[in-house]
């Protein structure tokens, strides 16, 4: 390109000086192309490359600040989070207080409030025994009474017999026995010459008053009038520490031959009592609480570890103040 430009310049000089004589028609072929090339190529080309390389470093330098501008937008998330990574800090910062971890804690939270229901007390039945009791009415000795307890590990039979003056009273309870205690199936009361019976059907959930007629639904924690005390005996035998502090109360629903009513038996405390020739024995004293306002009949029982937790004494106080006491005297075969 430089050679052509030089030739063009020389040709112009020769024409101007008259040294080169050429026909006019040929001038355009020589003069026009060089004049166009001389105007376009020499002036623009040198300045153009010089300024363009200078601004190029500037755009190349701009990408370096651009990474600084990009994280500037999520700056709010890093301020709340401590994690080094942007995405992690966004989850643990705002998300950690929101749905994700809250969902995890929410699923774990319901488990503790639903603890299993407290297990019912375990039952340890006393061995079979026939026990004789001295009987007293207002301190006056009457013919002996007895408690006959029989069990084979699956079934039981309880007989309580007492005499007041010349009248004989017999109460019998029979049924099944399991880890939780007694399930009465039949209860009988014999007073003088009269006998009344109630039958219990756990499968149907019914109490049938056979002698009186009628029936009633069988409630939970069900016992009959005398099995309730042998139920208590088995609970104390299985876990005496459950009754370490006075005030422990067990609630039952108790049936006789006529009706069903709630009953609460409360542990009063340890007490040492005298049982005739056997001297003093340590016992746990229980009281049946009033069943309704105005209930003046009081029933008490003293359970002795020396007697396999069978009663060392039973006492019933009537509303008129009459007291009937059964105090342990002996066990058959001993």
Backbone bond lengths (Angstrom), bond angles and torsions (degrees), N, CA, C in turn:
res aa  C-N    CA-C-N  psi(-1)  N-CA   C-N-CA  omega(-1)  CA-C   N-CA-C  phi
1 X - - - 1.462 - - 1.522 111.07 -
2 X 1.294 118.20 -37.68 1.479 120.99 178.38 1.512 111.06 -66.99
3 X 1.330 115.75 -38.77 1.482 119.64 179.83 1.501 110.19 -63.57
4 X 1.314 116.18 -41.92 1.472 119.04 179.35 1.486 110.54 -64.09
5 X 1.332 116.64 -41.16 1.462 119.37 -179.81 1.516 111.30 -63.56
6 X 1.347 114.80 -40.63 1.488 118.50 179.02 1.514 110.78 -63.81
7 X 1.317 115.46 -40.99 1.484 119.17 179.76 1.507 110.51 -63.12
8 X 1.322 115.73 -39.50 1.463 119.95 -179.42 1.514 109.53 -63.99
9 X 1.312 115.76 -43.65 1.476 119.46 -179.02 1.516 110.39 -63.22
10 X 1.330 116.32 -43.11 1.485 119.94 -179.89 1.513 110.51 -63.81
11 X 1.350 114.51 -39.23 1.480 117.72 -178.83 1.501 109.79 -64.60
12 X 1.331 118.05 -39.40 1.453 121.09 178.76 1.513 111.12 -64.16
13 X 1.299 115.42 -41.10 1.477 118.33 179.42 1.525 111.39 -63.98
14 X 1.304 115.58 -42.12 1.474 118.83 -179.57 1.518 110.88 -63.53
15 X 1.332 116.19 -38.19 1.468 118.92 -179.94 1.505 109.84 -66.84
16 X 1.329 113.68 -43.86 1.463 117.54 -179.48 1.526 111.12 -64.01
17 X 1.277 116.48 -37.72 1.473 119.36 -179.17 1.527 112.28 -81.76
18 X 1.297 114.94 -10.11 1.463 118.11 179.48 1.492 112.95 80.23
19 X 1.304 116.12 12.25 1.445 118.27 -179.71 1.512 111.47 -79.21
20 X 1.299 114.01 -26.59 1.471 116.44 -178.87 1.508 108.76 -110.37
21 X 1.268 116.03 119.68 1.453 122.81 -178.77 1.515 107.49 -111.53
22 X 1.289 112.89 114.89 1.452 117.93 -179.58 1.512 107.24 -139.27
23 X 1.324 117.24 151.55 1.457 119.28 179.13 1.523 110.04 -63.71
24 X 1.327 117.07 144.62 1.477 124.05 -176.86 1.517 112.32 -58.95
25 X 1.357 119.35 -37.48 1.452 117.20 -178.98 1.515 113.62 -59.47
26 X 1.331 117.88 -26.20 1.469 118.80 -178.75 1.491 112.75 -82.23
27 X 1.313 117.54 -14.49 1.482 118.77 -177.88 1.525 113.24 -60.43
28 X 1.301 117.14 -44.03 1.463 115.48 -178.22 1.519 112.87 -58.05
29 X 1.312 119.36 -36.00 1.460 120.92 -178.11 1.504 110.45 -64.19
30 X 1.371 117.42 -33.87 1.466 119.90 -176.17 1.530 110.30 -91.24
31 X 1.352 115.62 -45.35 1.461 118.55 -169.83 1.526 112.42 -78.41
32 X 1.333 120.79 -36.71 1.480 121.88 -173.46 1.520 111.98 -69.64
33 X 1.320 118.76 -49.67 1.461 116.19 -179.85 1.506 112.96 -61.69
34 X 1.411 117.50 -43.56 1.449 115.72 -179.71 1.503 111.64 -64.35
35 X 1.372 118.78 -37.94 1.460 119.52 -177.33 1.512 110.21 -64.32
36 X 1.324 118.67 -36.87 1.474 121.05 179.04 1.516 110.92 -69.16
37 X 1.324 115.33 -42.06 1.450 119.11 179.57 1.506 110.59 -67.45
38 X 1.300 118.82 -36.87 1.457 121.68 -178.98 1.515 111.14 -67.80
39 X 1.309 117.59 -33.19 1.466 120.45 -178.99 1.528 111.44 -77.92
40 X 1.332 118.44 -36.30 1.476 119.96 -174.81 1.517 112.40 -85.66
41 X 1.301 116.35 -44.38 1.453 118.14 -168.99 1.521 113.92 -78.77
42 X 1.362 118.60 -51.90 1.462 114.79 -171.42 1.519 113.83 -66.32
43 X 1.362 121.53 -51.49 1.463 117.92 -172.02 1.537 113.52 -68.57
44 X 1.343 120.24 -51.01 1.451 118.02 -171.39 1.511 113.81 -71.23
45 X 1.305 118.51 -34.63 1.458 120.51 -169.15 1.511 112.75 -64.19
46 X 1.366 121.87 -48.55 1.459 119.57 -176.78 1.533 113.23 -63.36
47 X 1.368 121.17 -46.22 1.460 118.17 -177.48 1.528 113.26 -69.27
48 X 1.343 117.20 -31.29 1.468 118.54 -173.64 1.511 113.37 -62.44
49 X 1.352 120.55 -47.91 1.445 118.62 -178.96 1.515 112.73 -65.32
50 X 1.358 117.92 -30.65 1.471 119.93 -175.40 1.519 112.35 -66.04
51 X 1.335 120.89 -51.29 1.452 118.45 -179.62 1.520 113.51 -69.13
52 X 1.354 118.37 -31.32 1.473 119.71 -176.06 1.523 112.59 -66.44
53 X 1.332 119.89 -41.94 1.460 116.60 177.85 1.514 112.16 -63.62
54 X 1.361 118.40 -30.94 1.470 119.79 -177.33 1.533 112.13 -66.34
55 X 1.337 119.02 -45.94 1.456 116.11 177.72 1.523 114.81 -70.66
56 X 1.370 116.62 -20.37 1.473 118.28 -177.19 1.527 112.81 -59.53
57 X 1.341 119.27 -41.35 1.464 116.58 177.72 1.529 113.07 -60.01
58 X 1.338 115.28 -28.46 1.469 118.04 -177.77 1.520 111.24 -64.94
59 X 1.366 118.84 -50.90 1.459 116.64 176.07 1.506 114.06 -62.81
60 X 1.359 117.11 -30.66 1.461 118.58 178.20 1.521 109.63 -69.02
61 X 1.307 116.98 -32.99 1.464 119.72 178.45 1.518 111.89 -74.40
62 X 1.357 116.71 -26.12 1.471 119.53 -178.62 1.523 113.13 -66.32
63 X 1.366 119.89 -35.16 1.459 117.28 177.38 1.520 113.55 -58.94
64 X 1.358 116.73 -28.67 1.468 117.14 179.79 1.518 112.48 -65.59
65 X 1.352 120.15 -42.15 1.469 117.46 173.57 1.510 114.02 -69.98
66 X 1.392 115.81 -24.10 1.475 117.01 -177.11 1.524 113.15 -60.72
67 X 1.376 120.91 -39.81 1.456 117.91 175.14 1.514 112.90 -58.92
68 X 1.365 116.39 -28.86 1.459 119.00 177.84 1.517 111.49 -72.11
69 X 1.352 115.93 -32.57 1.469 118.74 179.69 1.532 111.20 -75.11
70 X 1.354 117.80 -32.14 1.460 119.91 -177.69 1.528 112.21 -63.18
71 X 1.365 119.90 -49.47 1.464 117.47 178.10 1.499 113.65 -69.64
72 X 1.365 116.24 -13.41 1.468 117.14 -179.42 1.506 111.46 -63.13
73 X 1.370 118.53 -26.34 1.462 120.05 -179.61 1.533 112.20 -68.74
74 X 1.392 120.22 -45.73 1.463 118.21 178.43 1.502 114.09 -86.80
75 X 1.338 119.43 25.73 1.461 120.58 -177.46 1.537 111.25 -59.74
76 X 1.315 117.76 -28.10 1.465 119.38 -178.71 1.528 110.97 -61.82
77 X 1.376 117.05 -40.10 1.457 119.54 179.81 1.513 112.05 -67.23
78 X 1.368 120.90 -47.82 1.457 119.04 178.69 1.511 112.99 -60.30
79 X 1.330 118.45 -31.16 1.466 119.17 179.83 1.520 110.97 -62.42
80 X 1.380 117.14 -33.70 1.448 120.16 -177.87 1.513 112.14 -85.96
81 X 1.348 116.84 -22.38 1.452 120.11 -173.52 1.514 110.53 -106.20
82 X 1.324 114.41 161.49 1.452 119.85 177.71 1.519 111.84 -110.30
83 X 1.328 117.42 -8.44 1.455 119.67 -178.45 1.505 109.89 -71.84
84 X 1.346 118.16 145.86 1.460 120.49 -178.71 1.495 113.07 -70.88
85 X 1.327 119.33 -31.38 1.458 120.35 -175.52 1.510 110.39 -83.79
86 X 1.318 115.23 145.69 1.460 119.72 -177.80 1.499 111.98 -64.59
87 X 1.366 117.76 -46.80 1.462 120.06 -176.77 1.521 110.70 -68.08
88 X 1.325 116.20 -41.32 1.463 118.31 -179.49 1.512 111.43 -63.73
89 X 1.337 115.30 -41.25 1.458 117.67 -179.09 1.505 111.68 -66.60
90 X 1.328 117.10 -29.43 1.463 118.93 178.94 1.517 110.47 -68.63
91 X 1.344 117.98 -35.64 1.460 120.43 -179.28 1.517 110.50 -75.15
92 X 1.312 117.20 -46.63 1.450 118.80 -175.69 1.510 112.66 -76.88
93 X 1.311 117.56 -22.52 1.458 119.06 -179.77 1.502 111.60 -79.42
94 X 1.329 116.21 -74.21 1.465 119.08 -178.39 1.512 110.91 -79.19
95 X 1.350 117.11 -42.00 1.464 118.80 -178.34 1.513 111.72 -68.49
96 X 1.336 118.37 -32.41 1.457 120.43 -178.38 1.498 112.40 -62.48
97 X 1.321 117.73 -29.45 1.449 119.57 178.20 1.520 111.87 -92.07
98 X 1.328 115.25 -3.95 1.460 118.75 -174.40 1.503 111.95 -108.01
99 X 1.357 115.05 -128.24 1.446 119.17 -164.75 1.512 113.76 -73.77
100 X 1.401 117.91 -40.20 1.448 118.13 -169.20 1.510 112.61 -63.65
101 X 1.367 120.64 -63.52 1.444 118.49 179.70 1.506 113.43 -67.35
102 X 1.336 116.10 -31.24 1.467 117.87 179.68 1.506 109.96 -60.80
103 X 1.350 117.00 -37.56 1.459 120.07 178.25 1.514 111.25 -63.33
104 X 1.363 115.89 -39.65 1.449 118.91 179.87 1.514 110.88 -64.35
105 X 1.348 116.69 -46.06 1.457 119.40 179.67 1.515 111.06 -67.51
106 X 1.336 116.93 -32.20 1.469 119.01 -179.17 1.515 110.90 -67.02
107 X 1.359 117.19 -37.16 1.447 118.57 179.81 1.520 111.00 -72.12
108 X 1.349 116.69 -32.00 1.457 119.10 179.75 1.526 111.75 -78.98
109 X 1.342 116.93 -29.06 1.461 120.15 -174.55 1.525 113.47 -63.90
110 X 1.383 119.77 -41.51 1.455 117.81 -176.68 1.521 114.21 -63.46
111 X 1.376 118.51 -23.41 1.455 119.48 -176.07 1.532 113.19 -63.50
112 X 1.396 118.33 -49.21 1.470 116.75 -179.97 1.514 114.62 -60.86
113 X 1.424 118.89 -41.37 1.463 116.98 -179.12 1.513 113.87 -64.48
114 X 1.289 117.24 -8.97 1.432 117.49 179.50 1.515 112.51 -109.26
115 X 1.183 115.28 58.19 1.434 117.22 177.56 1.488 112.07 -65.52
116 X 1.351 118.93 153.83 1.450 118.49 178.09 1.525 111.92 -64.46
117 X 1.366 119.92 150.81 1.467 123.02 179.23 1.517 109.40 -62.66
118 X 1.326 117.84 143.33 1.462 119.89 -178.64 1.520 111.64 -58.52
119 X 1.323 115.96 134.17 1.458 120.68 -177.58 1.527 109.66 -67.52
120 X 1.348 115.42 143.52 1.458 119.22 177.58 1.522 108.78 -69.57
121 X 1.341 117.15 153.13 1.463 119.79 -178.70 1.527 111.76 -57.42
122 X 1.319 115.39 143.64 1.457 120.12 175.49 1.526 109.71 -74.95
123 X 1.323 114.34 156.95 1.472 119.81 -174.49 1.523 109.31 -121.25
124 X 1.323 116.07 125.79 1.463 122.01 173.87 1.519 107.73 -117.61
125 X 1.318 118.71 106.83 1.472 119.90 -175.93 1.524 110.95 -72.59
126 X 1.321 117.07 142.23 1.463 119.28 173.89 1.526 109.91 -71.15
127 X 1.326 118.07 157.13 1.472 119.73 177.38 1.529 110.49 -68.19
128 X 1.301 114.66 157.40 1.468 119.70 179.15 1.525 109.88 -58.85
129 X 1.333 114.73 141.12 1.473 119.41 -178.56 1.518 109.29 -163.74
130 X 1.328 115.17 151.01 1.456 122.26 170.40 1.516 107.14 -117.51
131 X 1.317 115.88 115.38 1.459 121.85 -171.67 1.525 109.56 -115.47
132 X 1.334 115.16 135.58 1.458 121.25 -179.42 1.520 109.66 -103.48
133 X 1.322 114.70 141.79 1.463 121.64 -176.05 1.527 110.01 -128.53
134 X 1.303 114.98 138.00 1.466 119.71 169.12 1.522 107.83 -72.83
135 X 1.333 116.19 135.54 1.461 120.82 -175.86 1.527 109.57 -112.01
136 X 1.349 114.27 134.19 1.466 120.44 -179.12 1.530 108.84 -132.35
137 X 1.309 115.72 137.91 1.461 122.25 172.68 1.519 106.92 -119.33
138 X 1.320 114.87 112.12 1.472 121.38 -175.42 1.531 111.37 52.60
139 X 1.339 115.20 39.10 1.459 120.57 177.19 1.505 115.25 86.50
140 X 1.318 117.74 -8.05 1.460 121.85 -179.33 1.523 108.15 -94.29
141 X 1.351 116.58 126.53 1.456 119.95 -176.72 1.515 111.29 -71.91
142 X 1.366 113.09 137.59 1.453 122.77 178.26 1.529 108.04 -119.38
143 X 1.338 117.40 178.47 1.469 118.82 174.92 1.531 110.88 -56.87
144 X 1.330 114.72 150.92 1.469 119.85 -176.69 1.523 111.51 -60.58
145 X 1.312 113.67 152.52 1.453 121.06 169.22 1.523 109.47 -109.73
146 X 1.324 117.24 173.42 1.465 119.75 178.99 1.526 110.52 -148.00
147 X 1.314 113.72 157.50 1.474 121.99 170.53 1.523 106.16 -125.50
148 X 1.314 116.38 119.50 1.464 121.60 177.36 1.541 107.40 -109.27
149 X 1.312 114.86 117.55 1.474 121.06 -179.32 1.523 108.31 -118.91
150 X 1.329 116.04 123.30 1.465 121.40 -179.64 1.528 108.49 -129.88
151 X 1.342 115.46 135.43 1.467 119.80 176.97 1.527 109.63 -153.23
152 X 1.329 114.98 145.95 1.473 119.95 179.14 1.536 111.86 -118.50
153 X 1.329 116.96 16.33 1.458 120.73 -179.24 1.520 113.28 95.07
154 X 1.352 116.86 -19.32 1.460 120.32 179.90 1.517 113.14 -127.88
155 X 1.324 115.20 -27.87 1.461 120.06 179.34 1.535 108.70 -133.42
156 X 1.337 114.82 160.52 1.465 119.22 -179.08 1.532 109.59 -140.22
157 X 1.341 113.98 162.03 1.466 121.38 172.28 1.520 106.94 -146.55
158 X 1.327 115.83 128.99 1.455 122.55 -179.02 1.525 109.13 -123.53
159 X 1.332 116.10 129.27 1.461 121.93 177.05 1.520 107.66 -126.68
160 X 1.333 116.56 126.57 1.464 122.47 175.26 1.525 106.89 -118.79
161 X 1.314 115.49 121.64 1.474 120.35 -177.16 1.522 108.81 -126.20
162 X 1.321 116.06 134.52 1.460 121.00 177.07 1.530 109.55 -146.80
163 X 1.313 115.68 161.14 1.460 121.49 179.54 1.520 108.73 -129.64
164 X 1.291 114.97 133.73 1.458 121.68 174.77 1.531 105.94 -121.23
165 X 1.347 114.37 112.74 1.469 120.74 -172.25 1.523 108.02 58.20
166 X 1.291 119.19 -120.54 1.465 120.19 179.96 1.531 112.85 -105.11
167 X 1.355 115.41 13.04 1.472 119.28 179.12 1.536 110.11 -98.42
168 X 1.319 115.07 136.85 1.476 121.22 179.74 1.525 109.40 -108.90
169 X 1.344 115.00 133.85 1.471 121.81 178.70 1.530 108.67 -123.79
170 X 1.312 115.64 130.93 1.470 120.72 -179.77 1.532 108.20 -130.46
171 X 1.310 115.01 130.80 1.476 122.01 178.74 1.532 107.49 -124.75
172 X 1.328 116.18 130.03 1.465 120.55 -177.30 1.528 109.94 -128.91
173 X 1.339 115.07 138.78 1.462 122.31 175.38 1.520 107.64 -132.55
174 X 1.329 116.43 136.51 1.464 120.66 179.70 1.526 108.64 -142.70
175 X 1.321 114.85 147.67 1.463 118.37 179.45 1.508 112.04 173.94
176 X 1.318 115.41 -154.09 1.459 122.30 -176.68 1.528 110.26 -104.51
177 X 1.338 114.16 163.16 1.461 120.53 -177.60 1.529 108.80 -137.10
178 X 1.330 116.38 135.30 1.461 121.23 -179.93 1.515 111.02 -140.38
179 X 1.349 116.95 -171.27 1.474 120.38 -178.30 1.518 113.30 -59.68
180 X 1.355 116.71 -29.54 1.462 119.29 -179.39 1.507 114.07 -88.91
181 X 1.336 117.34 -11.32 1.454 118.94 178.75 1.512 112.84 132.87
182 X 1.339 115.41 -149.97 1.456 122.98 -171.71 1.522 111.68 -94.16
183 X 1.335 114.49 142.61 1.469 122.02 173.28 1.522 107.64 -123.04
184 X 1.341 117.76 94.79 1.468 119.67 -177.94 1.528 111.11 -63.72
185 X 1.332 115.25 141.31 1.464 121.30 175.48 1.530 111.43 -117.14
186 X 1.334 116.64 -22.78 1.464 120.18 -179.11 1.526 109.58 -151.86
187 X 1.329 115.27 137.21 1.466 121.17 178.43 1.522 108.05 -132.83
188 X 1.339 114.92 137.51 1.471 120.42 -175.44 1.524 109.83 -136.84
189 X 1.326 115.60 138.49 1.464 122.47 174.49 1.528 108.63 -123.31
190 X 1.317 115.33 129.11 1.466 120.74 176.77 1.519 107.53 -121.21
191 X 1.319 115.84 112.68 1.466 122.14 -179.64 1.531 107.09 -119.94
192 X 1.297 114.99 117.12 1.455 120.13 -176.47 1.521 108.55 55.29
193 X 1.319 117.54 -114.73 1.466 119.60 -178.08 1.527 112.31 -104.92
194 X 1.316 117.15 7.29 1.454 120.47 -177.02 1.528 110.59 -104.31
195 X 1.327 115.42 142.16 1.460 120.73 177.96 1.535 109.10 -130.44
196 X 1.303 115.14 133.56 1.465 121.01 177.61 1.524 108.50 -128.89
197 X 1.356 115.21 144.38 1.471 120.86 -174.21 1.523 109.74 -133.11
198 X 1.320 114.71 141.55 1.464 122.14 169.84 1.524 107.47 -126.38
199 X 1.333 115.06 139.79 1.463 120.70 -179.29 1.526 108.35 -118.72
200 X 1.334 115.20 141.57 1.468 120.72 -175.40 1.528 109.40 -118.88
201 X 1.319 115.11 132.35 1.473 121.19 -178.29 1.532 108.78 -121.25
202 X 1.347 118.33 91.28 1.468 119.82 -178.85 1.525 113.57 -62.63
203 X 1.344 117.44 -32.97 1.468 119.73 -179.62 1.519 111.09 -63.75
204 X 1.318 116.43 -41.75 1.466 120.48 178.57 1.518 111.68 -87.71
205 X 1.346 117.15 -12.46 1.459 120.29 -178.41 1.511 112.91 69.23
206 X 1.348 116.18 36.77 1.465 120.22 -175.24 1.524 111.47 -127.42
207 X 1.328 114.67 148.56 1.462 123.50 169.78 1.527 106.47 -112.57
208 X 1.329 116.53 123.33 1.470 121.36 -177.77 1.525 108.16 -112.26
209 X 1.321 115.59 119.01 1.467 121.04 177.21 1.530 107.10 -88.70
210 X 1.331 115.35 93.93 1.463 119.80 -170.09 1.528 112.06 -67.32
211 X 1.299 117.07 -40.71 1.468 119.39 -175.87 1.520 111.03 -78.33
212 X 1.290 117.83 -47.43 1.459 122.42 -177.44 1.522 112.53 -78.82
213 X 1.345 115.87 -26.18 1.457 119.73 -175.21 1.521 111.32 90.15
214 X 1.304 116.43 151.85 1.459 121.75 179.44 1.521 111.73 97.07
215 X 1.306 114.80 172.42 1.456 120.98 179.92 1.522 109.96 -151.31
216 X 1.335 114.81 167.66 1.466 120.83 -179.23 1.515 108.47 -148.51
217 X 1.334 117.42 152.83 1.468 119.43 176.22 1.516 110.90 -67.15
218 X 1.315 115.90 144.61 1.461 120.88 -179.83 1.528 109.32 -85.65
219 X 1.328 118.62 119.22 1.463 120.88 -178.61 1.530 111.31 -83.41
220 X 1.323 115.70 176.04 1.461 120.66 174.63 1.524 109.92 -73.90
221 X 1.363 115.04 163.87 1.469 121.22 -179.67 1.527 110.59 52.02
222 X 1.314 114.52 46.06 1.467 120.13 -172.93 1.528 110.78 -88.81
223 X 1.346 115.32 136.84 1.462 122.84 171.83 1.527 107.91 -146.13
224 X 1.340 115.16 167.37 1.464 117.57 172.04 1.525 108.67 -98.16
225 X 1.311 115.16 -176.99 1.461 120.25 -168.08 1.527 113.69 -62.42
226 X 1.349 117.98 -29.44 1.465 119.88 -179.13 1.525 113.02 -112.14
227 X 1.323 118.53 -25.31 1.471 118.49 177.14 1.527 110.80 -64.98
228 X 1.331 117.06 -24.22 1.454 120.07 -178.31 1.527 111.26 -59.18
229 X 1.346 117.75 -34.04 1.465 119.52 -178.93 1.533 111.47 -77.00
230 X 1.334 117.65 -32.51 1.462 119.62 175.14 1.531 111.06 -74.73
231 X 1.326 116.54 -26.35 1.462 119.64 171.90 1.531 109.87 -64.06
232 X 1.314 115.38 -43.82 1.465 120.45 178.47 1.530 110.89 -63.78
233 X 1.325 117.26 -39.74 1.464 121.27 178.32 1.526 110.68 -57.11
234 X 1.327 117.23 -46.85 1.467 120.88 -178.68 1.518 112.96 -66.18
235 X 1.338 117.57 -34.74 1.469 120.56 178.02 1.525 110.47 -68.15
236 X 1.327 116.74 -42.79 1.465 119.86 179.61 1.532 109.91 -66.43
237 X 1.342 117.24 -40.59 1.466 120.40 179.66 1.527 111.38 -63.24
238 X 1.317 117.48 -36.47 1.471 120.92 -178.77 1.512 112.21 -73.07
239 X 1.340 117.93 -34.45 1.468 120.78 -175.73 1.525 109.96 -152.40
240 X 1.332 117.78 80.35 1.471 119.41 179.73 1.519 112.97 -61.56
241 X 1.356 117.22 -29.10 1.463 119.75 -178.65 1.522 112.53 -66.53
242 X 1.311 117.05 -18.77 1.470 119.58 176.17 1.528 110.54 -61.65
243 X 1.333 115.40 -25.98 1.471 121.25 -179.42 1.524 110.61 -111.04
244 X 1.334 115.83 40.76 1.463 120.25 -179.64 1.524 111.56 -75.28
245 X 1.321 117.49 -36.33 1.469 121.13 -176.97 1.518 109.93 -110.21
246 X 1.322 118.59 135.96 1.474 120.98 176.99 1.526 111.20 -58.67
247 X 1.316 114.97 148.11 1.463 120.30 178.17 1.512 113.95 109.76
248 X 1.351 118.50 -14.62 1.468 120.49 177.73 1.526 108.24 -62.43
249 X 1.331 115.92 129.15 1.467 121.12 -173.89 1.519 110.25 -126.81
250 X 1.317 116.38 130.89 1.465 122.75 174.89 1.524 108.71 -108.12
251 X 1.336 114.91 138.45 1.463 121.06 -176.77 1.522 109.79 -112.88
252 X 1.301 116.46 133.27 1.461 122.98 -179.48 1.533 109.25 -131.59
253 X 1.332 114.41 164.56 1.466 121.70 166.22 1.525 106.14 -116.53
254 X 1.329 116.91 117.94 1.459 122.57 -167.49 1.523 109.97 -115.83
255 X 1.325 114.42 134.30 1.469 120.40 178.50 1.519 110.12 -114.08
256 X 1.319 114.85 147.41 1.465 120.28 166.49 1.526 106.64 -117.85
257 X 1.303 119.03 -147.21 1.468 120.52 -178.55 1.524 112.15 -88.51
258 X 1.344 117.44 2.56 1.462 119.63 -174.16 1.528 114.13 -127.73
259 X 1.342 117.17 -33.65 1.456 119.38 -171.18 1.519 111.12 -157.21
260 X 1.341 114.91 173.43 1.468 122.63 175.08 1.522 107.49 -122.19
261 X 1.322 116.10 135.84 1.458 119.36 179.03 1.525 109.56 -145.93
262 X 1.336 117.43 151.42 1.464 119.85 177.29 1.522 111.14 -71.28
263 X 1.317 114.84 150.20 1.464 120.55 178.61 1.526 108.38 -141.96
264 X 1.322 116.25 136.46 1.458 122.28 174.54 1.515 109.17 -118.53
265 X 1.339 115.48 131.24 1.460 121.78 178.49 1.524 106.61 -116.66
266 X 1.319 116.24 123.63 1.464 121.58 -174.67 1.520 111.12 -114.41
267 X 1.341 114.45 138.37 1.464 120.40 175.85 1.521 108.74 -78.92
268 X 1.337 116.46 123.92 1.461 121.82 -177.05 1.526 111.59 -90.82
269 X 1.336 117.11 -38.02 1.456 120.83 -179.59 1.517 111.02 148.17
270 X 1.322 115.21 175.86 1.461 120.21 177.91 1.528 109.95 -78.41
271 X 1.324 114.59 144.45 1.459 119.17 -177.74 1.526 108.81 -151.47
272 X 1.307 115.59 137.86 1.468 120.93 176.47 1.527 108.38 -99.13
273 X 1.331 115.19 124.35 1.466 119.34 -176.68 1.529 109.20 -125.30
274 X 1.311 114.98 163.09 1.467 121.09 178.86 1.518 109.17 -99.14
275 X 1.324 116.15 132.86 1.467 120.10 179.42 1.535 109.59 -125.79
276 X 1.306 114.58 61.59 1.457 121.12 173.59 1.511 112.66 66.79
277 X 1.354 115.12 -129.50 1.462 121.01 -173.78 1.521 112.11 -65.95
278 X 1.332 117.39 -17.61 1.467 120.53 -178.37 1.522 111.80 -83.67
279 X 1.322 116.15 -4.80 1.451 118.77 177.86 1.521 113.00 75.46
280 X 1.333 115.40 -146.06 1.458 121.26 -175.16 1.533 110.26 -92.49
281 X 1.310 115.85 137.18 1.466 120.40 177.15 1.533 109.10 -132.19
282 X 1.328 114.91 149.27 1.464 120.96 177.19 1.528 109.15 -83.21
283 X 1.311 116.07 137.59 1.470 120.78 -177.36 1.532 110.53 -140.17
284 X 1.323 114.62 165.29 1.453 122.26 167.00 1.530 107.50 -108.20
285 X 1.329 115.45 127.04 1.462 122.14 -171.45 1.532 109.06 -99.81
286 X 1.335 116.75 125.55 1.468 123.13 178.49 1.530 109.88 -121.14
287 X 1.336 115.50 148.30 1.460 121.82 -179.69 1.521 108.81 -131.81
288 X 1.325 115.82 135.94 1.464 119.59 170.86 1.529 108.26 -78.74
289 X 1.322 116.46 123.70 1.457 120.46 -179.09 1.527 110.55 -74.49
290 X 1.337 118.79 158.18 1.478 120.51 177.27 1.523 110.78 -54.23
291 X 1.314 115.77 135.41 1.465 120.74 -177.50 1.516 112.42 -81.36
292 X 1.317 116.91 -21.95 1.470 121.28 -178.71 1.524 107.21 -160.33
293 X 1.309 118.34 163.62 1.480 119.78 177.78 1.530 110.33 -58.43
294 X 1.305 114.77 132.15 1.466 119.10 179.77 1.511 113.77 89.19
295 X 1.345 118.32 0.95 1.464 120.40 178.81 1.533 108.74 -73.69
296 X 1.337 116.16 111.48 1.464 120.83 -176.83 1.529 113.04 -103.35
297 X 1.317 117.03 -0.63 1.468 119.40 177.09 1.528 108.35 -81.74
298 X 1.320 116.99 130.61 1.463 122.84 -175.53 1.525 109.06 -121.47
299 X 1.336 115.76 131.82 1.458 121.06 178.90 1.526 107.73 -123.66
300 X 1.351 116.52 131.53 1.464 122.06 -178.64 1.523 109.87 -131.82
301 X 1.341 115.59 149.84 1.454 120.87 177.00 1.520 108.46 -143.07
302 X 1.360 115.15 140.15 1.465 122.24 178.07 1.535 107.13 -115.79
303 X 1.326 117.98 117.59 1.459 122.41 -178.54 1.526 109.16 -102.07
304 X 1.346 115.80 131.28 1.464 120.81 -173.76 1.526 110.81 -114.68
305 X 1.336 117.58 127.20 1.469 119.21 175.63 1.527 112.20 -61.66
306 X 1.336 117.83 -29.28 1.469 120.58 179.28 1.522 111.85 -66.17
307 X 1.327 117.81 -18.85 1.471 123.01 179.96 1.531 110.61 -109.32
308 X 1.343 117.50 28.93 1.473 122.28 -177.03 1.526 110.27 59.06
309 X 1.337 115.47 31.65 1.458 124.36 178.52 1.523 113.47 70.37
310 X 1.333 118.15 8.16 1.467 119.99 171.88 1.527 108.78 -72.42
311 X 1.344 117.26 159.59 1.468 119.21 -172.66 1.525 113.72 -62.05
312 X 1.329 115.02 132.32 1.461 120.56 170.37 1.524 109.67 -89.34
313 X 1.338 115.02 -22.80 1.459 118.98 -180.00 1.512 109.35 -159.30
314 X 1.335 117.84 143.87 1.462 124.61 171.78 1.522 107.60 -131.59
315 X 1.325 114.69 140.99 1.473 117.72 179.57 1.529 109.26 -144.19
316 X 1.336 114.51 132.92 1.463 120.31 175.78 1.523 107.99 -121.72
317 X 1.349 114.10 128.17 1.472 119.90 178.89 1.520 107.75 -110.46
318 X 1.319 116.27 119.69 1.458 122.09 -177.73 1.535 110.52 -78.97
319 X 1.348 117.69 161.33 1.470 120.05 179.21 1.528 113.86 -56.62
320 X 1.331 117.06 -28.51 1.472 119.00 179.57 1.525 112.35 -84.86
321 X 1.358 116.78 2.17 1.456 120.02 177.93 1.511 114.61 98.08
322 X 1.322 118.80 -7.71 1.461 121.35 179.08 1.530 110.17 -65.04
323 X 1.335 115.96 132.40 1.465 121.26 179.45 1.522 110.53 -114.59
324 X 1.343 114.33 130.31 1.460 121.26 175.84 1.518 107.12 -115.46
325 X 1.338 116.91 119.13 1.469 122.65 -175.76 1.517 110.71 -115.05
326 X 1.317 116.29 135.59 1.463 122.84 168.71 1.529 106.69 -117.90
327 X 1.346 116.71 119.46 1.461 121.87 -177.13 1.524 108.16 -120.22
328 X 1.324 116.40 128.53 1.470 121.08 -175.38 1.530 111.50 -55.83
329 X 1.345 113.75 136.67 1.471 119.34 178.72 1.526 111.27 -122.00
330 X 1.376 116.56 -47.94 1.465 117.95 -178.05 1.532 110.14 -162.87
331 X 1.330 114.14 168.03 1.458 121.45 174.43 1.515 107.20 -119.97
332 X 1.308 117.61 137.94 1.472 120.81 -179.50 1.518 110.00 -58.41
333 X 1.338 113.68 132.89 1.464 119.20 -179.66 1.507 112.25 90.34
334 X 1.312 119.83 -0.11 1.465 121.34 179.55 1.532 109.38 -120.57
